[in-house]
Amino acid sequence: MSGMSAIGKRSGIADLLAVFFLPLAANLSASLLLKLVPGAETALRFNALCQGCLLLFSFVRYRQGGSDGPREKRRFPLFEFAGTLFLYLLLIFLLFRSGYAASDRNYQTALRSLGGDGERAALIFYALCGAAAEELLFRGILERGLAVFLKRRWLTACIAALLFALYHGNLTQGLLAFPLGLAFSRLKARGSLRAALAAHLSINLLALIV
């Protein structure tokens, strides 16, 4: 039993370290790849390529780390899924209605970096890869690593949601990401990682419309 416990702890530590190093590896990989294409580097294309690399690295790490829970068939949590989408729309409404989003310079800079004529395909690629990569990284790898050391699921979800919020790099998106991160964790617990991924993908697609 002690041997299995030691193996579990090593795996948990590896997952926690991966959460910090995989984004760095994705950033470096995107930088190197864009240097091979002269004149192609824009903020949006860099972000899209970075998220694509992060998705690939996170998928490999997630599969290498094994399953993070039982694989019993669970029904898709449709009620929680709809509630998560409603939560997103409510938060967006409140943030923009209050005028806070418009006054957040870091958020406005991030929005401008995603603009550009003729780059709709890159924007969609960024949105979809970002959702998948972030769910694998935070609800998949991070929560799996934290669960080795923390026995309370709510604490694991809170820490993952907090790091998810910080990952976005500005307060407006952080205020969105923290409660949504908790909702994604709830979806994962009730359904599976696929349920959280479906909600995140839907929200990122909604963000392109709203």
Buried (B, 14 or more C-beta within 10 A) or exposed (E): EEEEEEEEEEBBEBBBEBBEEBBEBBBEBBBEBBEEEEEEBBBBBBBBBBBBBBBBBBBEBBEEBEEBEEEEEEEBBEEBBEBBBEBBEEBBEEBEEEEBBEEBEBBBEBBEEBEBEEBEEBBBBBBBBBBBBBBBBBBBBBBBBBBBEBEEBEEBBBBBBBBBBEBBEBBBBBBBBBBBBBBBBBBBBBBBBEBBBBBBBBBBBBBEEE
